[in-house]
Amino acid sequence: MTKTEQIRKKEFMGVEPIGSLLWKLSLPATVGMLANALYNLVDTIFIGQGVGSLGIAGISIAFPLQMIVSALAQMFGVGAASIVALKLGEGDEESAAKAAGNAMIMAVGVAAIYAILGSIFIDPLLNFVGVTEAIKPYAKDYLSIIYIGSIFLSFAMCCLNIIRAEGNAKEAMFIMLIGTILNVILDPILIFGFNMGIKGAAIATIVSQMSSTAFSLRYFLSGKSVLNLKRSSFVIKFTMVRQTILLGTSTFIRQIGNSIVAILMNNFLGIYGGNEAIAAFGMINKLTIFFLMPMFGIVQGFQPIAGFNFGAKKYSRVRQVMKYTIIVCSLYGLFISIINITFSRQLLLMFGADEQVLKIAIPALRVLMSTMVFIGIQVIGSTYFQAIGDSVPAILFGLSRQFFILIPILLILPQMFGLIGIWISSPIADIIATLVTTIGVIVALKKLPKQDVVKVIG
């Protein structure tokens, strides 16, 4: 690769038209995110068909504990991605490589500790998240195997964020697709062919994560990356780790908030709706994650563009990509609300849900999907502050929906309205959080300097 080609590879995020650039980065990210969500969805469909509603309830109970390692991995991955994009925009390639190397080491180390502790305390943890005696065997079988693969999940997720941050979203997409295809192939073989049930689904997930880890390593070792990772890049620098954690905390909080909300919901659902309500929530959760993945893919395309151009002091481009991304995500949110409300029964039948579960799940899905149009601006708001390296508002916006709004509502409404109080808590929180985030986004855009700073070369 010539020097001119290297410069072009690093600078394209600062010169290409915003519309085409966002789609260039977000389309592969979207496909990759959909692939990631697909193997979770496929797991649930095969478990529903092969094990039954108690199996789905089991993975629903295990989900918040499974998401903790994902939240930790995303914290290091997103934090490092923010630094990588900023530093590449500033032309500081050494710091970008250092951020990437430190994040990889931390993601693996923390995941290993979590996997060991989770395996030791699996019974009290499952009791804490609201498991019932009927569901516990399924949840324990699934989670005990998932913990083993935590290191692979954490490393792969961290690497994929870094790969996207340097502008190579297509490579990240291929890595995620390989893992998904492998998982989809293995699921029916292990669940039905080897009659392994829920254990087979967990093993298929781990193998797919191992493949993502292997291909991520191959990417960085083959010289495809613009980052020059050296041995010194992996020597822990505490100031770099601190900055990475601060910038990734918003994402961590958002995901941990989702886990806490899931724990509360599973506990309340067990009280007010029983095992059928927990199974219904498991199905709805998988559908929600699947349909939201394209939106998260668009936001992942947005982050490096905003970060790079902010670092390069091209503020007009930052404004452009912010406004464009909000419009696209809002329109997509409206689309998925319509799809899920219109075809709720057909979507839920994919999981093999019986009429007793459908009676609970159909109205719940319609209520929970009614405010998807508002989700985009919430995610974009906190991601913007991550992208520009401003950790405090990123953390506050990350805290706002789940911790400041949804959890207090969720603690009150079920006691007043029972099962319906659980379902309406989330849409109410979405509306309030969107109003708060909208004000924050408007203020943030007004604070940007009016004029770009043009770099003079030579």
C-alpha positions in Angstrom: 0.0 0.0 0.0 1.5 3.4 -1.0 1.7 6.3 1.3 -1.1 8.1 -0.6 -3.3 5.1 -0.3 -2.6 4.9 3.5 -3.6 8.6 3.9 -6.7 8.1 1.9 -7.7 5.1 4.0 -7.3 7.0 7.2 -8.8 10.3 6.0 -11.9 9.2 4.0 -14.3 9.8 7.0 -13.4 13.5 6.8 -14.1 14.1 3.1 -16.8 11.7 1.8 -20.4 13.0 1.6 -22.2 12.4 5.0 -25.2 10.5 3.6 -23.2 8.0 1.5 -20.5 7.7 4.2 -23.1 6.9 6.9 -24.5 4.1 4.8 -21.1 2.9 3.8 -20.2 2.4 7.5 -23.6 1.5 8.9 -24.8 -1.0 6.3 -22.1 -3.5 7.1 -22.5 -2.8 10.8 -26.2 -3.3 10.5 -25.8 -6.6 8.7 -23.3 -7.7 11.3 -25.5 -6.6 14.2 -28.5 -8.4 12.6 -26.3 -11.5 12.3 -25.4 -11.3 15.9 -29.1 -10.9 16.9 -30.1 -13.6 14.5 -28.2 -16.3 16.3 -29.8 -15.3 19.6 -33.2 -15.3 17.9 -32.5 -18.7 16.2 -31.4 -20.1 19.5 -34.8 -19.1 21.0 -36.8 -20.4 18.1 -35.1 -23.8 18.1 -35.3 -24.0 21.9 -39.0 -23.2 21.7 -39.6 -25.9 19.1 -37.3 -28.5 20.7 -37.6 -27.9 24.4 -40.8 -25.8 24.9 -41.8 -22.7 26.7 -40.0 -23.6 29.9 -36.8 -23.7 27.8 -37.5 -20.2 26.6 -38.2 -19.1 30.1 -34.9 -20.6 31.1 -32.8 -18.5 28.7 -34.9 -15.5 29.6 -33.9 -15.9 33.2 -30.3 -16.5 32.2 -30.2 -13.5 29.8 -29.5 -10.7 32.4 -26.5 -12.7 33.8 -25.3 -13.4 30.3 -25.6 -9.7 29.4 -23.2 -8.7 32.1 -20.1 -10.0 30.3 -21.5 -8.4 27.1 -21.8 -5.1 28.9 -18.2 -5.3 30.1 -16.9 -6.2 26.7 -18.9 -3.3 25.1 -17.6 -0.9 27.7 -14.0 -1.6 26.7 -14.8 -2.0 23.0 -16.9 1.2 22.7 -14.5 3.2 24.9 -11.5 2.1 22.8 -13.4 2.7 19.6 -14.1 6.3 20.7 -10.4 6.9 21.4 -9.3 5.2 18.2 -11.6 7.3 16.0 -10.6 10.5 17.7 -6.9 9.8 17.6 -6.9 8.8 14.0 -8.7 12.0 13.3 -6.0 13.9 15.1 -3.3 11.9 13.4 -2.0 10.2 16.6 -1.8 6.6 15.5 0.4 5.4 18.4 -2.3 6.4 20.9 -5.0 4.8 18.8 -3.0 1.5 18.8 -2.4 1.7 22.5 -6.1 2.2 23.2 -7.0 -0.9 21.1 -4.3 -3.1 22.7 -5.2 -2.1 26.3 -8.9 -2.6 25.7 -8.3 -6.2 24.3 -6.3 -7.2 27.4 -8.8 -5.7 29.8 -11.8 -7.3 28.0 -10.3 -10.8 28.2 -9.1 -10.4 31.9 -12.4 -9.1 33.2 -14.4 -11.7 31.3 -12.2 -14.5 32.8 -12.8 -13.2 36.3 -16.6 -12.9 35.7 -16.8 -16.4 34.2 -15.0 -18.0 37.2 -17.2 -16.1 39.8 -20.4 -16.7 37.8 -19.7 -20.4 37.6 -19.0 -20.7 41.4 -22.1 -18.7 42.4 -24.5 -19.8 39.7 -27.2 -21.0 42.0 -27.5 -17.9 44.2 -27.3 -15.7 41.1 -30.2 -17.6 39.4 -32.2 -17.3 42.6 -31.5 -13.5 42.6 -32.7 -13.0 39.1 -36.1 -14.6 39.8 -35.8 -18.2 38.7 -38.6 -20.6 39.6 -38.1 -24.3 40.5 -39.7 -25.4 37.1 -37.4 -23.1 35.1 -34.1 -23.5 37.1 -32.8 -26.7 35.5 -33.0 -25.1 32.0 -31.5 -21.8 33.1 -28.6 -23.6 34.9 -27.8 -26.0 32.0 -27.7 -23.0 29.6 -25.8 -20.5 31.7 -23.1 -22.9 33.0 -22.0 -23.6 29.4 -22.3 -19.9 28.3 -20.0 -18.9 31.1 -17.2 -21.1 29.6 -17.3 -19.0 26.4 -17.4 -15.6 28.1 -13.7 -14.9 27.2 -14.4 -15.5 23.5 -17.5 -13.3 23.5 -15.7 -10.5 25.3 -12.6 -10.4 23.1 -14.6 -10.7 19.8 -17.1 -7.9 20.8 -14.2 -5.6 21.8 -12.3 -6.2 18.6 -15.4 -5.7 16.4 -15.9 -2.2 17.9 -12.3 -1.3 17.2 -12.4 -2.6 13.6 -15.5 -0.5 12.9 -13.9 2.6 14.6 -11.1 2.5 12.0 -13.7 2.6 9.3 -13.6 -1.1 8.3 -17.2 -2.0 9.0 -17.4 -4.5 6.2 -14.7 -6.7 7.8 -16.6 -6.6 11.1 -19.7 -7.6 9.3 -18.0 -10.6 7.7 -16.6 -11.8 11.1 -20.1 -11.6 12.7 -21.7 -13.3 9.7 -19.3 -16.3 9.9 -20.2 -16.7 13.6 -23.9 -16.5 12.9 -23.9 -19.0 10.0 -22.0 -21.4 12.1 -24.4 -21.0 15.0 -27.5 -21.5 12.8 -25.9 -24.7 11.3 -25.0 -26.1 14.7 -28.2 -25.3 16.5 -30.5 -28.0 14.9 -27.7 -30.5 14.8 -27.0 -30.3 18.5 -30.5 -29.6 19.8 -32.3 -32.2 17.6 -29.7 -34.4 16.0 -27.7 -35.1 19.2 -30.8 -34.5 21.4 -28.8 -32.1 23.6 -31.7 -29.7 24.1 -30.8 -26.4 25.7 -27.2 -27.5 26.3 -26.8 -27.9 22.5 -28.0 -24.3 21.9 -25.4 -23.0 24.5 -22.6 -25.1 22.9 -23.5 -23.8 19.4 -23.3 -20.2 20.7 -19.8 -20.8 22.3 -18.4 -22.3 19.1 -19.7 -19.3 17.0 -18.0 -16.9 19.5 -14.8 -18.9 19.2 -14.9 -18.5 15.4 -15.5 -14.7 15.7 -12.4 -14.5 18.1 -10.3 -16.4 15.6 -11.2 -14.2 12.6 -10.7 -11.0 14.7 -7.2 -12.1 15.6 -6.5 -13.0 12.0 -7.6 -9.5 10.9 -5.2 -7.7 13.2 -2.3 -10.2 12.6 -2.6 -10.1 8.8 -1.9 -6.4 8.5 -5.4 -5.4 7.2 -5.8 -3.0 10.2 -4.7 0.6 9.9 -3.5 0.2 13.5 0.1 -0.8 14.0 -0.4 -3.0 17.0 3.0 -3.8 18.7 3.9 -5.6 21.9 4.0 -2.2 23.6 0.4 -1.6 22.7 -0.6 -4.4 25.1 1.3 -3.0 28.1 -1.4 -1.7 30.4 -1.3 2.1 30.7 -3.7 3.1 33.5 -4.5 6.5 32.2 -5.5 4.9 28.9 -7.6 2.3 30.6 -9.3 5.0 32.8 -10.2 7.0 29.7 -11.5 3.9 27.9 -13.7 3.0 30.8 -15.0 6.5 31.2 -16.0 6.7 27.5 -17.4 3.2 27.6 -19.3 3.6 30.8 -22.4 5.0 29.1 -22.7 1.8 27.0 -22.0 -0.3 30.1 -24.6 1.5 32.1 -27.2 1.1 29.3 -26.6 -2.6 29.0 -26.4 -3.2 32.8 -29.6 -1.1 33.1 -31.2 -3.5 30.6 -30.0 -6.5 32.8 -31.4 -4.9 35.9 -34.7 -4.1 34.2 -34.8 -7.8 32.9 -34.2 -9.0 36.5 -36.9 -6.8 37.9 -39.3 -7.8 35.1 -38.7 -11.5 35.6 -39.2 -11.3 39.3 -42.5 -9.3 38.9 -43.6 -11.5 36.0 -43.2 -14.5 38.2 -45.4 -12.9 40.8 -48.1 -11.5 38.6 -48.1 -13.8 35.5 -46.2 -17.0 36.4 -43.9 -19.1 34.1 -46.0 -18.2 31.0 -45.4 -14.5 31.5 -41.7 -15.1 31.9 -41.7 -17.2 28.7 -43.6 -14.4 26.9 -41.1 -11.8 28.0 -38.2 -14.0 26.7 -39.8 -14.2 23.3 -40.6 -10.4 23.2 -37.0 -9.6 24.4 -35.5 -11.6 21.5 -37.8 -10.0 19.0 -37.0 -6.5 20.4 -33.2 -7.1 20.2 -33.5 -8.4 16.7 -35.5 -5.5 15.3 -33.4 -2.9 17.1 -30.1 -4.2 15.8 -30.3 -2.3 12.4 -30.8 0.9 14.4 -27.7 0.1 16.6 -25.9 -0.7 13.4 -26.7 2.8 12.0 -25.5 4.3 15.3 -22.3 2.3 15.1 -21.7 3.8 11.7 -22.5 7.3 13.1 -20.0 7.0 16.0 -16.6 6.9 14.1 -17.8 9.6 11.7 -18.7 12.0 14.5 -15.6 11.1 16.4 -13.2 11.4 13.5 -14.7 14.8 12.3 -14.8 16.2 15.8 -11.1 15.3 16.2 -10.4 16.8 12.8 -12.4 20.0 13.8 -14.8 19.6 11.0 -17.8 20.6 13.0 -20.3 21.2 10.1 -19.9 17.5 9.3 -20.5 16.5 12.9 -23.8 18.5 12.8 -24.8 16.9 9.5 -24.2 13.3 10.6 -26.1 13.9 13.9 -29.2 15.3 12.2 -29.1 12.7 9.4 -28.8 9.8 11.8 -31.6 11.0 14.0 -34.0 11.2 11.0 -33.0 7.7 9.7 -33.3 6.0 13.1 -36.6 7.6 13.9 -38.1 6.5 10.6 -36.8 3.0 11.2 -38.3 3.0 14.7 -41.7 3.8 13.3 -41.4 1.0 10.8 -40.6 -1.7 13.4 -43.5 -0.5 15.6 -45.9 -1.0 12.7 -44.5 -4.4 11.8 -44.6 -5.8 15.3 -48.0 -4.4 16.1 -49.5 -5.7 12.8 -47.9 -9.2 12.8 -47.5 -9.8 16.5 -49.2 -13.2 16.5 -47.3 -14.5 13.5 -43.9 -13.4 15.0 -44.6 -15.0 18.3 -45.8 -18.3 16.7 -42.2 -18.8 15.4 -41.2 -19.7 19.0 -43.8 -22.4 19.2 -45.8 -20.4 21.7 -49.1 -22.1 22.9 -52.4 -20.2 23.3 -51.8 -19.6 27.0 -48.5 -17.9 26.3 -49.9 -16.0 23.3 -52.7 -14.6 25.3 -50.1 -12.8 27.5 -47.5 -12.2 24.8 -49.5 -10.6 22.0 -50.8 -7.5 23.9 -47.5 -7.2 25.7 -45.5 -7.1 22.4 -47.8 -4.4 21.0 -47.5 -2.2 24.1 -43.7 -2.6 24.3 -43.2 -1.9 20.6 -45.5 1.2 20.5 -42.7 3.7 21.3 -39.8 2.4 19.1 -39.9 5.6 17.1 -38.3 7.3 20.2 -35.4 4.8 20.8 -33.0 6.2 18.1 -32.6 9.7 19.6 -31.9 8.2 23.1 -29.1 6.0 21.8 -27.7 8.7 19.4 -27.6 11.2 22.3 -25.3 9.2 24.5 -23.3 7.8 21.6 -22.5 11.4 20.4 -20.8 12.3 23.7 -18.9 9.0 23.6 -17.7 9.8 20.1 -16.4 13.3 21.0 -14.7 12.0 24.2 -17.0 13.8 26.6 -17.6 11.1 29.2 -19.7 12.9 31.9 -22.8 13.6 29.7 -22.4 10.3 28.0 -22.7 8.6 31.4 -25.6 10.8 32.5 -27.5 10.0 29.3 -26.7 6.4 29.7 -28.1 6.4 33.2 -31.2 8.4 32.4 -33.6 5.9 30.8 -33.1 2.8 32.8 -31.9 4.1 36.2 -33.5 7.5 36.6 -36.7 6.8 34.8 -37.6 3.2 34.0 -36.5 1.4 37.2 -38.5 3.8 39.5 -41.5 3.4 37.3 -41.2 -0.4 37.2 -41.0 -0.5 41.0 -44.3 1.4 41.3 -46.7 0.5 38.5 -46.9 -3.3 38.9 -48.1 -2.8 42.5 -50.8 -0.5 41.2 -51.9 -2.3 37.9 -50.4 -5.8 38.2 -49.2 -7.4 34.9 -50.2 -4.5 32.7 -48.2 -2.2 34.9 -45.1 -4.1 34.0 -45.7 -3.8 30.3 -46.6 -0.1 30.2 -43.5 0.9 32.3 -41.2 0.8 29.3 -43.2 2.9 26.8 -43.7 5.6 29.5 -39.9 5.6 30.2 -39.2 5.9 26.5 -41.3 9.1 26.1 -39.8 10.8 29.1 -36.2 9.8 28.2 -36.7 11.0 24.6 -37.8 14.5 25.8 -34.7 14.7 28.1 -32.3 13.5 25.3 -33.8 15.9 22.7 -33.0 18.8 24.9 -29.5 17.5 25.5 -28.9 17.0 21.8 -30.1 20.5 20.9 -27.9 22.1 23.5 -24.9 20.0 22.3 -25.3 21.0 18.7 -25.5 24.7 19.7 -22.3 24.4 21.6 -20.3 23.3 18.6 -18.1 26.0 17.1 -19.8 27.7 14.1 -16.8 27.4 11.8 -14.6 24.4 10.9 -10.9 24.6 11.6 -9.0 24.1 8.4 -5.6 22.4 8.8 -2.8 24.0 6.8 -0.3 21.5 5.4 3.2 22.5 4.6 
